[in-house]
Amino acid sequence: MTTEPASSQSGLSSHAIGLLLTTAGVLVLTPDSLLIRLVDADAWTIIFWRGLLMGLTIVVGIFVWMRGGAVAHFRSIGTAGLVVAVLFASQLTLFTTSITQTSVANTLVIFATAPLFAAVLSRFFLGELVPLRVWLAVIISLGAIVFIFFGSIGTGRIGGDLAAAGAALAMAIGLTIMRRSSHISMIPAWGMGALLAAGFTVWFAEPLSIPGEDVAVVLPSGMLVLPVAFALIALGPRRISAPETGLLMLLETTIGPLWVWWILEEQPNSEALIGGAIVVAVLAVNSLLGLRRAAVA
């Protein structure tokens, strides 16, 4: 499952393949928030089915793809992979909870800041230098997120906003660990994390409460959207720079709310629109400056 196609055989450069894989992964992921909203069930039940279906799809896929080497592949993730699995379980749980308790725009904008905080964590835990532009981006983004929080006060959405912040923090820590263990494929860890989320929420969920018509939404969400998107996103960024990855990830932040706006007519409040515009602009500028610096170097 970690085998990468040779660029010489495809006629494309490694960089071009990375761009295609990452773009495809993010585009596949964009309707995920809409799919969560379309399911008429409580958050625990949605998390259970998404985790179970995603986890089984990844685990079975690894065993089919790698056959006799699958067990060794799972063992190769080591302690770091187990920590990533726990963090991904937390991320999956908190992200889904956030989508059900606040606006999709709020969730995706707050969650989009995870790579910035991962860069800061890399400074403290990996000793990597963090450019001034990143520190400025973090400060401005934090201000925009606080502004979004103010828009949720009194609306019952503040819990969902906090869940999105928790999901972003879990992802940031996970990205930091994955960066330190970049030689290890963490796809097995994501599969294990998804199953862990399902195992935790099964005690609170009502798996059989999902209406029959919503099964057609849950199945593609857990068996197609999540595993395919995360597998592509895991492979693509290995071939492109971090700023390019950051720019491409903004596609979900901008397109995700549009799906919900179009299908469910959910319009973000003014705080979400203003704060979201600030965060997207800051992330885009930060990534473009990173690309410019990389080109000069």
N, C-alpha and C positions, 0 to 999 in steps of 0.2 A: 504493500500500500504506500510505501514511501519511495518506490522506484520512480525516478524522474525521467521524462523523455529526453533523449539526446538532441540538442539543438541542431546538430549537423544533419540528423535524419529528418527533422521537421522543416528545415530551411529557415527557421526563425532563430534569432539570437536568444541567448539565455535571458537577457533583459526583457525582450519582447514577450517571451513566454511568461515571465514573471508578471508583467503588466496584464496580460490576458487572463491568467489564472486568478489574480487578485481582483481584477475588475469583475470577472464572472462570479466569483465568490460573493462579493459585496452586493451585486445586483440580485443574485439569488436570495440573499438575506433581506432585501428591502421590504418584501411583503410580510415578513415574519410578525411584526407588530399588529398588522391588520388581521392575520390569521388568529392571533391570540384573542383579539377583540370579538371576532366572529363566533367564538365558542361560548355557548350559554352554560357556563359552569363556574364554580368557585375557583379561586387561584390555586388552592392545593391540588384539586383534581386536574387542572390544566398542567401544572408542573409535573405531576405524576406521569401523565400520559406522554408529555413531551420528553421527559427524561428517559422513561422506559423505552419508547420507540427509537429515540436518537441513540441511546446506549446500545440497544440490541443491534441496530443497523450498523453501527461502527464496529462493534465486537465481531459480529458475524462476517462483516466485510473484510476485516483483517484476517480472520481465519480462512476465508475463501481465497483471498488474494495471496497470502503468504504460506498457507498450508502448514507444512511441518515447522516453519520458522516462526509461527504466530506466538507460541508460548515464550520463546526467547525475546521476541519483539516487545511483549508486555513486560518482561523482566528487565529489559534494558532501560526502562524509564527511571528505575531506582527510586530513592527517597524523594528526589526533586519532583519526579512525576506523580508520586502519591500526593504530595502537597498541592501540585497543580490540579489534580483531580478534585481535591477537597475545595479548592478555590473556585474551580469551574462549577461545582455543585452549588456553591454559595451564589455565584454569579447568575446561574440559570434560575435559581429560586428567587433571588431578589429582583432580577430584571423582569421576570414574568409577573411577580407581585406588583411591581411598579406600573407596568402596562395596565393592570386591572384597577389601579387605584388613583392614577393621575392621567393627564393627557399624554398621548403618544409623543407629541412635540417635546414636552418637558422631559420625559424619560430619555429620548434619544439625544437631546442636546446635552443633558447632564452626563449621560453615559459616554458621549463622544470625547470627554476630557480625559478619559483613562490613559491614553498614550502620553499625555503631558505629565501626569502624575507618575507614570512609570519612569519617565526620564529623570524626574526628581529623585525617585527611589533608587534609581541606578547610581546616582551621585553618592548616596549614603551607604549603599550596600555593595556596590560594585566598584566604587572609586572612580567612576567615569565623570569627566568634566561636563558640566551643563552650561551651554551658552547663555548669555544674558537674555537673548530673545526668548528662550524657553521660560526663564524665571518671570519675565514680563508677561508672557502668554498665560502662565499659571495664575499670576496675580489678577490679571484682567478677567480671566475665565471664572475665577472664584467670585469676583464681584458680580459678574453676570449671573452666576448660579444663585447667589444670595438674592439678587433682584427677582429671579424666577420664583424663589421660595416665597418672597413677599406676596407675589401674585396668587399663591396657593393658600395663604392664610385665610381661614374662615370659609374655605370652599370644600374642606374635607380631603384635599389632595396632598397636603404636606407629608403624610405618611408615604405616599407613592414617590414623592420627590426624594425623600430620605432613602427609600429603598433603591432608587436609581443611583444615588451617591454611593451607597454600599456596594452595589454591583460594579460601579466604576472603580472603586477602591480594590475590590477583589480581582478585577481584571488587571489593574495596574500592578498589583503584587505578582499575579501570575505571569504577566509579560516580563517582569524583572527576572523572575526565576527562569523563564524560558530563554531569556537573553543570556543568562549565565550558563545555561545548559543547551546552547544552540545546536550542539552536535547530536542531540537526542530528539527523535521525533516524538511529539507530545500528543499525537492523534490517539494512541491508546489511553492516555490520561483523560482526554476529553470524553471518550466512551465510558470509562470507569466513573468519571465525575457525573455524567448524565444518569447512570444507573444508581449512583449514590444519592442523587437528588430524588429519584423515584423511590428509593428505599426509605428515605427519611419522610417524604410527604405521604406515603401510603397510609400512615397511621392517622392522618388528618383528612385525607381525600375520600371522595365517594366515586370511585372509578366507573361504576355503572350508572351514574346519574347523568352522563352526557347524552343529550338527545340524539336519536339515530341520524338525523340529517347533519349534525355537527361532526360525526365520525369522518365524513368526507373532507373536513377541514383539519382535524387532528392528525389523521394519517399522513397526508403530504407534508404537514408541518414537522412532525417528528421523524419521518422516514426519508424525507427528500430535502426539504429546505435546510434544516439544521445540519445534518451530517454532510451534505454536499457543500454547503457554504463554508463550514468550518474546515473541511478537508482542503478546499481550494485556497482558503485564506492561510492555511498552514503551509502550503507548498509555495504559493506565489511570492510572499515577502522574502523568501530565501534568495530570490534572484534580483530584487530591486531594493532601493534605499529606503530607510525609515521615513524620510519626508514624502517620498512618492506613495508609500503605504498610507501615511496619514491623510494625504489628499484624497486617495481613492476611498478611504473609509468614510469620508464626509458625504459620499453618495447616499449612504444609509440615513445619515442625519437629515439630509434634505429631501430625499425621495420617500422615506418611510412615512412621515406625517402626511405627505401628499396622497398616498394610498388611502389612508384613513379619512382624510378630508374629502376625497372624491367618493368613496364608497359609503362611509357612515356620516358624512357631513359634520365631522368634529372639527370645529374651528379653534385654533389655539388662542388664548387670551393675549392681550397686548404685551404683558410682561414676558410671556413665552416667545412671542415674535421678536421683541426687541432684544431680550437676552440671548435668544437663539441666534439672531443675526450677528450679534457681537461675538459669540463663541465660534460660529462658523468662520467669520472673517478672521478672527485671531488665529484659529487653527490653520486656515488656508495661507495666511501671510507667513506664519511660522514655518510651514512646510515649504513654501516657495523660497524663503530665505535659506532654508536648509539645502534645497536643491541647488541654489545659486552658489552657496559656499562649497558644496561638493564638486560642482563643475569647475570652480576656480582652482580647487585643490587638485 
